[in-house]
Amino acid sequence: MIQERIDEIAPHYEVTAREFGAALAGYSVEQLELVLDVFNRLHETSVRVTALRREPDTD
């Protein structure tokens, strides 16, 4: 079931994947590792902030 959905949706992302690949092509492995670290940190921060915003106000 999941693979079927992936196969159905994947073609819609081919252009995006190709363009992202082109945009990142000039970076070294070390630079890409840094970019990935930044994205991971931002994701973790977004998850944390979302959780905080869902907490009821205590004021």
Buried (B, 14 or more C-beta within 10 A) or exposed (E): EEEEEEEEEEEEEEEEEEEEEEEEEEEEEEEEEEEEEEEEEEEEEEEEEEEEEEEEEEE
